[in-house]
Amino acid sequence: MDNNNMFDSEDLTGNFDTNDIEQNKAISAIAYIPILFLVPMLASQSPYAKFHANQGLILTLTSIILSIASSLMGFILSWVPILPTLISAVFSLATLALLIIGIINAVQGKAKKLPVVGGLFNIIH
């Protein structure tokens, strides 16, 4: 991983069995839809699906934190007419971009951490 590029994320695909990846791409992709990280977390014993469930949990928590931050910034900066809306839009687009990246990685059989936030923690094993 190149430390100079914050969008280049760690690729752990080589740590997973090829058959596991092929059999669990669909359930792994579901993990990136907010709250649905619970599906692969609870319904699968696949290490590949669990990896993506963890990344989905990180994305869900990031989304909640950005939403709260956006609301607080909107309240604090309410005197600037368009700024709260722009901040909210940027946070929403960032979350959507991470969601799309995660789904694409899962469907392509890659175990790559999400850019910027993917390495924050590992709860689901």
DRENVEX-881204 format. One record per residue (C-alpha): residue in three letters; residue number from 1; y, z, x. Coordinates in pm, 1 decimal. Example, Ala and Ser with C-alpha at 12.3 -4.5 7.8 and 13.67 -1.06 7.14 Angstrom:
BEGIN
R   type   seq      north         up       east
R    Ala     1     -450.0      780.0     1230.0
R    Ser     2     -106.0      714.0     1367.0
% end
This chain:
BEGIN
R   type   seq      north         up       east
R    Met     1        0.0        0.0        0.0
R    Asp     2      342.6      -94.5      131.4
R    Asn     3      567.4      211.2      114.0
R    Asn     4      875.7      -12.5      111.6
R    Asn     5      790.9     -155.1     -230.7
R    Met     6      782.4       99.3     -513.1
R    Phe     7      619.1     -157.2     -743.4
R    Asp     8      321.9     -210.6     -513.3
R    Ser     9       60.4       34.9     -634.4
R    Glu    10     -259.4      168.5     -483.6
R    Asp    11     -566.5      -42.6     -561.7
R    Leu    12     -884.3      164.5     -598.8
R    Thr    13    -1103.3     -111.5     -745.5
R    Gly    14    -1347.7      -92.6     -453.9
R    Asn    15    -1432.7      265.8     -553.3
R    Phe    16    -1595.2      155.6     -880.8
R    Asp    17    -1927.0      -10.0     -963.5
R    Thr    18    -1895.2     -377.1    -1063.3
R    Asn    19    -2125.3     -332.1    -1364.6
R    Asp    20    -1923.0      -30.5    -1481.3
R    Ile    21    -1604.0     -234.9    -1458.7
R    Glu    22    -1747.8     -532.3    -1648.8
R    Gln    23    -1892.2     -316.4    -1927.4
R    Asn    24    -1579.2     -104.4    -1976.4
R    Lys    25    -1281.8     -340.3    -1948.7
R    Ala    26    -1201.0     -332.1    -2322.3
R    Ile    27    -1217.3       45.3    -2366.0
R    Ser    28    -1015.6       83.2    -2045.9
R    Ala    29     -738.8     -142.4    -2178.9
R    Ile    30     -709.1       72.5    -2492.7
R    Ala    31     -612.4      369.1    -2274.3
R    Tyr    32     -261.7      232.8    -2220.7
R    Ile    33     -164.3      240.6    -2586.2
R    Pro    34       11.0      578.5    -2628.8
R    Ile    35     -224.8      860.7    -2728.8
R    Leu    36     -526.1      625.6    -2724.5
R    Phe    37     -607.2      736.6    -2369.1
R    Leu    38     -819.4      987.9    -2561.5
R    Val    39    -1065.3      712.3    -2662.4
R    Pro    40    -1201.4      634.3    -2314.2
R    Met    41    -1153.6      995.3    -2210.8
R    Leu    42    -1379.3     1127.9    -2486.9
R    Ala    43    -1601.6      832.1    -2576.3
R    Ser    44    -1703.5      708.4    -2234.0
R    Gln    45    -1878.3      843.3    -1927.1
R    Ser    46    -1755.5      545.8    -1723.7
R    Pro    47    -1563.0      639.7    -1409.2
R    Tyr    48    -1367.3      311.4    -1446.2
R    Ala    49    -1268.5      396.2    -1804.8
R    Lys    50    -1180.3      752.4    -1700.0
R    Phe    51     -952.4      614.7    -1425.6
R    His    52     -764.5      408.8    -1684.6
R    Ala    53     -761.8      702.2    -1929.4
R    Asn    54     -584.8      906.5    -1661.3
R    Gln    55     -332.4      627.9    -1605.0
R    Gly    56     -284.0      605.3    -1984.7
R    Leu    57     -220.3      980.2    -1999.3
R    Ile    58       39.3      945.7    -1723.8
R    Leu    59      202.0      659.1    -1915.6
R    Thr    60      206.5      859.8    -2240.1
R    Leu    61      365.3     1161.4    -2069.0
R    Thr    62      614.5      936.8    -1888.1
R    Ser    63      707.6      777.7    -2219.7
R    Ile    64      766.1     1118.3    -2379.3
R    Ile    65      974.9     1238.0    -2084.4
R    Leu    66     1184.1      918.7    -2084.9
R    Ser    67     1236.9      949.3    -2458.1
R    Ile    68     1360.7     1306.5    -2423.6
R    Ala    69     1580.4     1210.1    -2128.2
R    Ser    70     1721.5      919.4    -2325.0
R    Ser    71     1806.1     1145.2    -2619.2
R    Leu    72     1972.7     1401.6    -2393.4
R    Met    73     2169.3     1135.7    -2210.6
R    Gly    74     2268.3      984.1    -2543.7
R    Phe    75     2399.5     1319.7    -2657.9
R    Ile    76     2583.0     1388.8    -2332.4
R    Leu    77     2724.7     1037.4    -2303.4
R    Ser    78     2797.9      982.4    -2672.6
R    Trp    79     3164.1      929.8    -2594.3
R    Val    80     3076.6      600.1    -2418.4
R    Pro    81     2992.7      367.6    -2709.2
R    Ile    82     2717.7      143.1    -2569.6
R    Leu    83     2583.3      344.4    -2275.5
R    Pro    84     2325.8      555.9    -2466.2
R    Thr    85     2184.9      240.5    -2625.6
R    Leu    86     2158.2       67.8    -2288.2
R    Ile    87     1985.9      367.7    -2130.6
R    Ser    88     1739.5      385.8    -2417.9
R    Ala    89     1669.5       12.5    -2392.2
R    Val    90     1608.0       32.3    -2016.1
R    Phe    91     1368.3      326.1    -2056.2
R    Ser    92     1184.9      150.2    -2340.3
R    Leu    93     1150.6     -172.3    -2142.0
R    Ala    94     1025.5       19.1    -1837.8
R    Thr    95      760.1      190.5    -2050.5
R    Leu    96      660.1     -141.5    -2208.6
R    Ala    97      634.6     -304.6    -1865.5
R    Leu    98      405.1      -26.5    -1741.8
R    Leu    99      192.4      -55.8    -2057.1
R    Ile   100      150.9     -431.6    -2002.5
R    Ile   101       72.0     -388.5    -1632.6
R    Gly   102     -193.1     -127.3    -1713.8
R    Ile   103     -360.3     -339.9    -1980.6
R    Ile   104     -361.3     -648.0    -1755.7
R    Asn   105     -513.1     -448.8    -1468.5
R    Ala   106     -784.8     -303.8    -1692.9
R    Val   107     -877.4     -638.7    -1847.5
R    Gln   108     -883.6     -807.6    -1505.6
R    Gly   109    -1120.1     -541.0    -1374.8
R    Lys   110     -870.0     -381.2    -1140.3
R    Ala   111     -830.8       -8.2    -1082.0
R    Lys   112     -470.0      -10.1     -969.5
R    Lys   113     -242.8      284.5    -1022.1
R    Leu   114       66.9      218.6    -1232.4
R    Pro   115      377.0      142.9    -1024.5
R    Val   116      610.8      436.8     -959.9
R    Val   117      433.4      693.4    -1185.1
R    Gly   118       60.9      617.7    -1142.9
R    Gly   119        7.2      855.8     -853.7
R    Leu   120      175.4     1158.4    -1009.9
R    Phe   121     -144.6     1343.6    -1101.4
R    Asn   122     -513.8     1307.1    -1173.7
R    Ile   123     -638.3     1515.1    -1464.9
R    Ile   124     -916.8     1306.7    -1618.9
R    His   125    -1229.9     1270.0    -1404.5
% end
